[in-house]
Amino acid sequence: MIGALWTGISGLASHQTALDNESNNIANVNTVGYKSGRVSFADQVYQNSIGKGSFVQDAEKIFETGAFKVTGVPYDVALQGDGFFTVVNKNTLGTAETFYTRAGNFRMGESGTLQTADGFEVQGWAMSSIDTKNDVKSTNHNVNRFTDDFTQAMGSRIIRHADYIETIAAKATNYNETAQSDSQSIFTGAGYKTKASKLKDIELAQKHYEEMLQKYKDDPNQPSAGSTTQVSQINFKTGVPPDSVLGKEGDKLLVVINGTNYNINYQVTKTTPDWRAELWDSLPTTPVDERDLYDLENPALIEAMPTATEAERAAKDAEIAKYDRLAGRINTYKAMADEISNSSRGGMVAYMAKDRLNPTSDVLDPNGLYDESTSLADMLRGVIQIKSLVPGQEFKITEISETSTGNTGSTIKGSFQTTAEAVQGSGKAAIDSAQDALARLVSGKQQSVYTTQDLYGALGSATREYEFSMTIYDKDLDMIIPVPNDGGTPPQAITIPSNAVPPSTLTGNDLNDIVDAINNSRTASGAQIGDYLVAKIVNGNLVLETNDNNFDVEFDAKLTYTDTGSVPPVTTPTLIEVNQDYSGRKGAGAEFMEIVTRVDQSANQSSLQLRLDALNISDNKFGEFSVDSTGLITIKEGGVEYAVGQLSIARFTNNRGLEAVGGNNFQKTQESGSAIYSINNNNTDGVKGQALELSKADLSESLVNLMVFQRAFEANAKSITTSDELLSTLINLKR
């Protein structure tokens, strides 16, 4: 009877524990991610085959996945299948405790990190810090993250590699507002572009950039090879007389590219004495006298011709007409170059050119090196170079011709060739090629223009001596430096004087002296202006332009003169202002930036920062938060989506060994083992965004269990009272 008392008491104790457990299940029926608890009973020791009651052998959690509730809340995340979110509680002492939870009702904390409802920081693979030197390509060295000015999304992709996730994103400032047409009077025949043509070129280059990004995303393991740009030349002259039939109104040029006809009528032109003198001086006299080839009279003799008789006037007019025809031919060639550059199809630029290796050749050479030239003698050769502005984009030339109208009408066929084939690259290098081309079109080279009037002025017979220097941003030194300089630290400015130029004879050849002085000036330390920019003559004007390798860099040029031959002498240099009417950007004059970010899944886990400004991506703090099925966290802002981190899903060999510590959290134990993670969480069933896992507690089941445990409790209490009554009877019998 004494044993029965103790057996009943053990039953009361164990069922009281069961009632406590079931009450807890009922209390957490609406707790997110809650796992119901279950009590396991066991019988106690036996004596003479009679048991001594029961005890609670185990109180365990049942780790079954609960139902999902779609909430539409961006920060809500539900785990599908097995696994736990990893969270860390950082206390004021600087230490941290790691917990594991199924509750995905997250939020952004004040620090910008992803946190649980009680402020624990969610762990995962965070975005690596941005290296502004290697991860950011910006046409403005003062800006290395997207600001509010970058309103144009140019393309972005999130690329998954074997053990890291890469985001490539590009934006630009509003090039629709900054783009301006080039000055046609300055740049005709030299890559002249209208605003509409510049915008069309950007559209095509952007499309190509996005195509390369998509190809890279589809296959990030493809070989990396840069794209090349097609460069072709056309020549309207055959080199065999009659090598040109242009010379009167109604004559025309024809070029057929990609099935499109480019027609230009002969440009009737009247020459001036200065222009005739310039052409005469520019035509070579050796080895073949080109003046004789065109049967030209010295313009000085033409002006000196008597005009007393009608025959003498006719002779003078006839000589001038020869120059007029040549001028008309040059202007027609230039007009054709402009027509191709500004085609509605876009994507090409054309300019008058000469073969650097054989400047006097009238025949195309497949091994030649062709450069832009607006020298009158060079343009008379009728060579136009055409370049694609989109790497890897091919264009096909099928016909070149000149046609003369009238009774003696005839057509002669020109020639064409390609000296650089269009080759489509692949991988990251192809993206770099596309990005560089797009950035050039969006930004463009700085072009500072000085006209002959700016350089010459009205100085009579005075002699003018020029000096040139500048300040420019040096990418390697990451600072603005003077050039030329002494090579010190930091570099100090020195000036290099150009050749003295008599302004009364300031012609193209005189400009060559200034151009050579600027391009070739080198100090003992090796600092050369030509290392940063190039000076060139464009249609008789001095143009300063940044080099190809630093096209996006701006410079501040200082061109001064001293009138050494004036009376009285002038010793103070006078600054020549850049001509604002003609200067500007070769491209659209906007800013372009590409940022590459990385989420390294082989790195240590940490808290996940969500604020874009804290990540140094953008000045804007917030964006549109989302999570994909692999736990990848992205923030979308301004039309661009960035991968900023990835949730790490922990798994354990024995979930039931985890210790529940409250707050929807568990801690690992020796029985559960350590957390196991995998790249891309590919050992899990993934996650579901904008949803929560509901409590696994079953209210109806718990109510049934309460009744069962209640009856069991009452029955155990009855066994105790019964034993007590029997014991009392025995005691009474003894009395």
CORNOR-V980776 format. One record per residue. N is the residue number from 1. PHI is phi in whole degrees, -180 to 180 (999 if undefined). NEAR is the number of other C-alpha atoms within 8 Angstrom. D_FIRST is the distance of its C-alpha to the first C-alpha in Angstrom with 2 decimals. Layout:
n phi near d_first
N PHI NEAR D_FIRST
N PHI NEAR D_FIRST
This chain:
n phi near d_first
1 999 8 0.00
2 -62 7 3.79
3 -61 7 5.28
4 -63 11 4.98
5 -60 12 6.39
6 -67 10 8.89
7 -63 11 9.70
8 -64 13 10.60
9 -63 11 12.52
10 -63 11 14.43
11 -65 13 15.33
12 -60 11 16.65
13 -64 9 18.64
14 -68 12 20.16
15 -76 12 21.18
16 -65 9 22.56
17 -63 10 24.70
18 -63 10 25.76
19 -64 11 26.76
20 -62 8 28.74
21 -63 11 30.51
22 -68 13 31.40
23 -62 9 32.67
24 -65 8 34.86
25 -60 14 36.26
26 -65 11 37.14
27 -63 7 38.73
28 -106 10 40.93
29 -65 12 42.00
30 -115 7 45.60
31 -83 8 45.56
32 -62 13 48.37
33 70 15 47.28
34 -68 14 43.57
35 -108 11 41.26
36 -66 12 37.98
37 -96 11 34.75
38 -136 10 31.98
39 -101 12 28.37
40 -110 9 26.97
41 -92 10 23.23
42 -146 8 21.74
43 -79 9 18.46
44 -93 9 17.05
45 -62 7 16.80
46 -113 8 15.29
47 -135 7 13.79
48 54 4 14.74
49 67 5 15.79
50 -108 6 12.48
51 -72 9 13.16
52 -112 13 11.67
53 107 12 13.18
54 -128 12 16.85
55 -148 12 19.62
56 -82 11 23.26
57 -75 8 25.25
58 -156 7 28.65
59 -118 9 30.37
60 -122 9 33.83
61 -92 9 37.09
62 -99 9 38.61
63 -88 9 42.29
64 -106 8 43.98
65 -70 9 47.33
66 -83 9 47.33
67 -70 8 50.01
68 -101 9 53.29
69 -122 8 54.95
70 -76 7 58.69
71 -102 8 59.46
72 79 7 63.11
73 -83 7 62.44
74 -56 8 64.26
75 -84 12 61.75
76 -79 15 58.73
77 -137 14 57.71
78 -118 15 55.02
79 -86 14 53.88
80 -98 11 54.08
81 76 9 51.56
82 -74 11 49.85
83 135 12 50.79
84 -144 11 50.67
85 -74 15 53.25
86 -101 14 53.65
87 -131 14 53.89
88 -129 12 54.50
89 -103 11 53.72
90 -95 10 56.52
91 -94 7 55.69
92 -68 5 58.16
93 -83 4 57.77
94 90 6 59.36
95 -93 7 56.34
96 -141 8 54.86
97 -114 7 51.50
98 -100 9 51.41
99 -129 12 49.10
100 -133 12 48.90
101 -146 13 48.64
102 -102 15 49.10
103 -80 12 50.35
104 -107 15 54.14
105 -83 11 55.12
106 -90 11 57.66
107 -161 10 60.62
108 -90 11 63.54
109 -79 9 62.87
110 -62 5 65.45
111 -79 5 66.42
112 95 10 67.11
113 -88 14 64.25
114 -77 14 61.76
115 -134 14 58.51
116 -81 13 55.09
117 -63 8 54.26
118 -98 6 52.91
119 90 8 56.01
120 -73 11 54.88
121 -88 14 57.87
122 -72 15 57.72
123 -103 14 58.77
124 177 13 61.09
125 -91 17 64.48
126 -87 14 66.87
127 -69 14 70.60
128 -68 8 72.65
129 -63 5 75.04
130 -79 10 78.44
131 -88 7 81.26
132 -64 7 84.17
133 -80 6 86.71
134 -107 6 85.38
135 -97 10 83.18
136 -121 14 85.52
137 -117 10 88.98
138 -128 11 90.76
139 -80 11 94.40
140 -123 10 94.00
141 -68 7 93.07
142 -85 4 92.00
143 -125 7 89.22
144 -128 11 86.34
145 -150 11 83.86
146 -68 12 84.30
147 -108 8 85.53
148 -65 7 86.19
149 -72 8 89.68
150 -85 12 88.32
151 -100 10 88.16
152 -103 8 89.07
153 -77 12 86.32
154 -99 10 88.16
155 150 12 85.36
156 -158 13 81.87
157 -149 11 79.44
158 -107 12 76.02
159 -114 11 76.18
160 -97 10 73.20
161 -105 9 73.79
162 -61 4 71.57
163 -134 9 69.76
164 -154 11 71.28
165 -121 13 72.31
166 -115 13 75.77
167 -116 14 77.27
168 -116 12 81.04
169 -135 14 82.30
170 -133 12 85.84
171 -141 14 87.28
172 -140 16 90.72
173 -75 11 92.31
174 -73 11 94.31
175 -71 13 97.13
176 -65 7 98.45
177 -87 5 99.57
178 -88 9 100.84
179 -64 13 102.69
180 -138 8 106.45
181 -68 8 109.32
182 -67 12 111.22
183 -71 9 114.75
184 -67 7 116.82
185 -65 5 119.99
186 -91 9 118.37
187 -108 12 116.08
188 -60 14 117.89
189 76 15 117.94
190 -131 15 115.41
191 82 12 112.06
192 -57 13 112.68
193 -132 11 109.66
194 -84 10 109.27
195 -61 11 106.11
196 -61 7 105.24
197 -69 13 105.65
198 -62 13 103.44
199 -67 12 100.66
200 -66 12 101.03
201 -61 13 100.83
202 -63 11 97.59
203 -58 8 96.15
204 -68 11 96.94
205 -67 14 95.69
206 -65 11 92.43
207 -60 8 91.87
208 -66 10 92.52
209 -59 13 90.15
210 -68 11 87.32
211 -63 8 88.11
212 -67 13 87.83
213 -63 12 84.52
214 -66 9 83.15
215 -63 11 84.36
216 -66 14 82.71
217 -65 11 79.44
218 -65 6 79.63
219 -146 8 80.23
220 -71 11 79.70
221 -96 6 80.25
222 -66 8 83.80
223 -58 6 86.54
224 -95 10 87.87
225 -147 10 91.59
226 -72 12 93.69
227 -86 15 95.86
228 -117 13 99.63
229 -101 15 102.05
230 -73 17 105.05
231 -130 13 108.42
232 -130 12 111.59
233 -127 13 115.25
234 -121 14 117.89
235 -137 15 121.62
236 -80 15 124.19
237 -97 14 127.09
238 -93 13 127.99
239 84 7 130.02
240 -122 6 132.94
241 -59 6 135.59
242 -79 5 135.35
243 -88 10 131.82
244 -155 10 131.39
245 -115 12 132.87
246 -75 12 131.46
247 178 11 134.17
248 -151 9 134.66
249 -60 8 132.94
250 102 8 131.19
251 -67 14 130.29
252 -153 12 126.57
253 -108 15 123.76
254 -137 12 121.02
255 -131 12 117.71
256 -115 12 115.13
257 -128 12 111.55
258 52 8 108.66
259 81 6 110.96
260 -97 6 111.83
261 -87 8 115.50
262 -110 12 116.42
263 -112 9 119.98
264 -133 10 122.01
265 -79 10 125.59
266 -57 15 128.13
267 -90 9 127.96
268 -64 9 131.53
269 -136 9 131.97
270 -109 7 134.80
271 -92 10 134.96
272 -106 6 136.06
273 -57 8 138.35
274 -64 6 135.46
275 -66 8 133.33
276 -64 11 136.25
277 -67 11 136.78
278 -66 10 133.12
279 -63 10 133.14
280 -58 10 136.37
281 -71 7 134.88
282 -85 9 131.64
283 -76 10 133.25
284 -63 11 133.59
285 -104 8 137.13
286 -142 5 136.17
287 -76 5 135.84
288 -117 6 136.74
289 -76 10 138.28
290 -69 9 136.08
291 -64 12 138.55
292 -71 7 141.04
293 -59 7 138.41
294 -95 7 138.13
295 55 6 141.87
296 -97 10 141.19
297 -92 8 143.84
298 -57 8 143.09
299 -59 10 142.01
300 -65 7 144.21
301 -71 8 147.21
302 -62 11 146.10
303 -66 7 146.07
304 -88 6 149.48
305 -62 8 151.01
306 -71 7 153.98
307 -127 8 153.47
308 -72 6 157.03
309 -106 7 157.55
310 -63 7 155.45
311 -67 6 155.18
312 -68 11 153.93
313 -65 11 151.36
314 -64 8 150.27
315 -64 8 149.92
316 -66 11 147.76
317 -62 8 145.59
318 -65 8 145.23
319 -66 11 143.93
320 -64 10 141.51
321 -62 8 140.36
322 -63 10 139.29
323 -65 11 136.96
324 -61 12 135.76
325 -65 13 134.85
326 -66 10 132.91
327 -63 11 131.10
328 -63 14 130.29
329 -65 13 128.94
330 -60 12 126.71
331 -65 10 125.40
332 -70 13 124.75
333 -60 13 122.72
334 -64 13 120.74
335 -64 11 120.18
336 -67 13 118.80
337 -60 17 116.38
338 -65 16 115.25
339 -63 9 114.87
340 -68 11 112.59
341 -61 14 110.55
342 -111 13 109.98
343 -60 9 109.38
344 -65 6 107.05
345 -73 5 105.02
346 71 11 104.36
347 86 11 103.02
348 -137 13 106.39
349 -137 13 108.78
350 -132 15 112.42
351 -157 15 115.06
352 -66 18 118.49
353 -144 14 118.29
354 -138 13 120.30
355 -83 12 119.74
356 -61 9 119.16
357 -79 6 120.43
358 -145 8 123.60
359 -62 8 124.27
360 -98 6 127.58
361 -76 8 126.43
362 -97 9 126.83
363 -116 8 124.78
364 -67 12 121.00
365 -123 5 119.61
366 -62 7 116.17
367 -100 5 115.87
368 -75 11 116.99
369 -117 7 115.05
370 -101 9 115.58
371 -121 8 115.25
372 -61 10 115.80
373 -155 12 119.41
374 -115 14 121.47
375 -64 9 124.62
376 -59 9 127.47
377 -65 10 128.67
378 -68 14 125.18
379 -68 15 124.57
380 -63 9 127.88
381 -77 11 126.41
382 71 13 124.10
383 -98 13 120.87
384 -121 13 117.63
385 -98 14 114.27
386 -121 12 111.26
387 -124 11 107.68
388 -79 14 104.44
389 -92 11 102.19
390 -115 12 99.03
391 -57 15 98.15
392 81 12 98.17
393 -87 11 99.91
394 -94 8 102.97
395 -127 8 106.15
396 -120 6 108.96
397 -95 9 112.64
398 -121 9 114.90
399 -156 10 118.28
400 -135 15 120.48
401 -158 12 123.95
402 -118 16 126.82
403 -128 13 129.03
404 -103 15 132.47
405 -99 9 133.81
406 97 5 137.38
407 -63 4 140.20
408 -103 6 139.26
409 -60 8 135.56
410 -156 8 133.55
411 -129 9 130.00
412 -120 10 128.94
413 -90 10 125.55
414 -88 13 123.69
415 -131 11 121.12
416 -152 11 117.47
417 -156 9 114.99
418 -124 10 111.43
419 -100 11 110.93
420 -144 9 107.14
421 -80 10 105.02
422 -78 13 101.99
423 -129 11 98.85
424 -83 11 95.38
425 -82 12 92.92
426 -151 16 89.19
427 67 16 86.04
428 -64 9 85.91
429 -65 12 89.58
430 -67 15 90.63
431 -64 14 88.66
432 -61 9 90.45
433 -64 12 93.79
434 -66 15 92.98
435 -65 10 91.66
436 -63 8 94.78
437 -64 12 97.08
438 -66 12 95.19
439 -63 13 95.19
440 -63 12 98.95
441 -74 13 99.61
442 -70 15 97.38
443 -95 16 98.75
444 87 14 102.00
445 -75 14 104.29
446 -72 16 105.96
447 -126 12 109.67
448 -102 12 112.01
449 -113 13 115.50
450 -124 13 118.83
451 -81 10 121.89
452 -62 11 125.34
453 -67 7 126.20
454 -63 10 123.23
455 -80 8 124.38
456 -97 9 128.10
457 69 7 128.91
458 -112 4 132.52
459 -118 8 133.66
460 62 6 137.11
461 -102 9 138.01
462 -66 12 135.49
463 -100 12 133.38
464 -112 13 129.63
465 -113 13 127.20
466 -107 14 123.49
467 -133 11 120.35
468 -135 13 116.86
469 -155 14 113.37
470 -161 11 109.92
471 -118 11 106.31
472 -153 13 103.61
473 -77 11 99.89
474 -100 9 99.26
475 -65 6 96.06
476 -71 4 95.74
477 -83 5 96.25
478 55 7 94.29
479 -160 7 96.88
480 -85 8 100.13
481 -128 11 103.04
482 -84 12 106.83
483 -140 13 108.84
484 -72 16 110.98
485 -142 13 109.44
486 -88 12 109.77
487 78 10 106.54
488 -79 7 105.07
489 -127 5 101.60
490 -75 6 101.65
491 -61 10 104.78
492 -108 11 107.80
493 -75 9 110.33
494 -136 9 113.83
495 -114 8 116.38
496 -119 9 118.45
497 -74 9 121.79
498 -85 12 122.97
499 -65 9 126.52
500 -69 8 129.11
501 -125 11 129.98
502 -74 10 133.24
503 -65 12 132.10
504 -69 8 135.37
505 -121 6 134.54
506 -76 12 130.79
507 -112 8 130.22
508 -57 9 127.45
509 -64 7 128.69
510 -66 10 128.46
511 -61 12 124.85
512 -59 9 124.22
513 -62 11 125.08
514 -67 11 122.41
515 -61 12 119.87
516 -64 10 120.55
517 -65 11 120.32
518 -72 13 116.91
519 -71 12 115.46
520 -108 9 116.83
521 -66 12 116.63
522 -140 10 114.66
523 -94 10 114.30
524 -62 6 114.10
525 -80 8 110.32
526 93 7 110.24
527 -72 13 109.19
528 -129 13 110.90
529 -61 15 110.94
530 -63 11 111.07
531 -71 8 107.63
532 -115 10 106.19
533 -145 11 108.64
534 -124 13 111.77
535 -101 13 115.02
536 -148 8 117.00
537 -102 13 119.87
538 -124 13 119.04
539 51 9 122.07
540 81 11 123.99
541 -117 11 121.18
542 -84 14 119.17
543 -124 12 115.45
544 -104 12 112.72
545 -142 11 109.56
546 -64 15 106.34
547 -71 11 105.83
548 -63 5 103.59
549 -77 4 100.93
550 -139 8 100.49
551 -59 11 101.57
552 -86 12 99.05
553 -85 13 100.21
554 -98 8 102.49
555 -129 9 105.39
556 -119 7 107.65
557 -90 8 111.17
558 -132 9 114.07
559 -113 11 117.54
560 -124 11 120.43
561 -139 12 124.18
562 -131 12 127.08
563 -86 12 130.63
564 -75 11 132.45
565 -102 9 135.81
566 -77 10 136.01
567 -125 5 138.63
568 -71 4 137.63
569 -62 8 134.85
570 -110 10 131.22
571 -110 7 128.74
572 -87 5 125.60
573 -63 8 123.42
574 -112 7 122.79
575 -76 8 119.46
576 -97 10 119.74
577 -73 7 117.08
578 -64 8 115.17
579 -75 11 116.47
580 -69 7 113.65
581 -70 4 115.23
582 -116 10 114.75
583 -81 11 111.88
584 162 10 108.24
585 -112 11 105.61
586 -70 12 106.31
587 -96 13 103.06
588 -87 17 101.41
589 75 14 101.05
590 -102 13 97.29
591 -111 14 94.41
592 -126 14 92.10
593 -146 15 88.81
594 -123 12 86.37
595 -121 13 82.97
596 -113 11 80.78
597 -117 13 77.09
598 -146 12 74.42
599 -112 15 70.65
600 -91 12 69.86
601 -82 11 66.64
602 -97 7 66.84
603 -84 6 66.74
604 -69 6 63.77
605 -80 9 61.82
606 -156 8 62.31
607 -68 12 62.20
608 -104 16 64.32
609 -82 13 67.27
610 -112 13 68.50
611 -78 10 71.42
612 -67 13 74.73
613 -71 10 76.53
614 -68 10 73.95
615 -81 12 74.36
616 66 9 78.14
617 -94 10 78.86
618 -147 11 80.14
619 -72 11 80.95
620 -73 9 78.80
621 -80 9 75.20
622 -119 9 73.39
623 -152 9 73.60
624 -88 8 71.73
625 -84 10 68.40
626 -155 10 67.06
627 -131 12 64.74
628 -95 10 65.29
629 -69 9 62.87
630 -95 11 63.03
631 88 13 62.15
632 -72 12 65.79
633 -98 13 66.55
634 -124 13 70.05
635 -123 14 71.94
636 -107 11 74.90
637 -149 9 77.64
638 61 6 81.29
639 81 6 81.19
640 -123 10 79.79
641 -110 12 76.26
642 -118 11 74.90
643 -85 16 71.92
644 -110 15 70.35
645 169 14 67.11
646 -141 13 64.36
647 -61 12 60.64
648 -102 13 58.66
649 -100 11 55.65
650 -91 12 52.96
651 -126 11 50.77
652 -130 11 47.86
653 -69 6 46.61
654 -142 9 43.02
655 -60 9 42.88
656 -69 10 39.06
657 -84 11 39.39
658 -68 12 41.23
659 -101 9 39.62
660 -75 8 39.84
661 -120 8 41.16
662 91 6 42.02
663 68 5 45.38
664 66 12 45.32
665 -113 11 45.63
666 -128 12 44.08
667 -124 11 44.65
668 -72 13 44.93
669 -132 10 42.49
670 -63 7 42.70
671 -71 8 40.60
672 -78 13 43.00
673 84 11 46.12
674 -82 8 49.39
675 -68 8 51.23
676 -117 7 53.69
677 -121 10 56.95
678 -145 7 59.91
679 -63 8 63.50
680 61 7 63.95
681 54 12 60.15
682 -78 9 60.93
683 -99 6 57.47
684 -125 10 56.03
685 -89 9 56.56
686 86 12 58.45
687 -128 12 58.33
688 -129 12 59.34
689 -79 13 61.42
690 54 13 61.33
691 -152 14 57.82
692 -129 16 54.22
693 -85 16 51.03
694 -78 13 48.64
695 -62 15 44.94
696 -89 13 42.81
697 -67 12 40.02
698 -105 10 39.68
699 -62 9 39.03
700 -65 6 38.22
701 -65 7 35.77
702 -66 13 34.10
703 -65 8 33.78
704 -63 8 32.13
705 -63 9 29.71
706 -59 10 28.93
707 -66 8 27.91
708 -64 8 25.77
709 -68 11 24.01
710 -64 10 23.71
711 -64 8 22.00
712 -65 9 19.65
713 -62 12 18.90
714 -64 8 18.41
715 -66 8 16.12
716 -65 12 13.85
717 -63 11 14.08
718 -64 8 13.21
719 -66 11 9.95
720 -70 12 9.13
721 -65 8 10.66
722 -63 8 9.07
723 -62 12 5.46
724 -65 10 7.69
725 -65 8 9.60
726 -62 9 7.35
727 -65 10 6.58
728 -65 8 10.35
729 -61 8 11.33
730 -62 8 10.17
731 -65 8 12.07
732 -66 7 14.92
733 -63 6 15.29
734 -65 5 15.94
735 -72 4 18.52
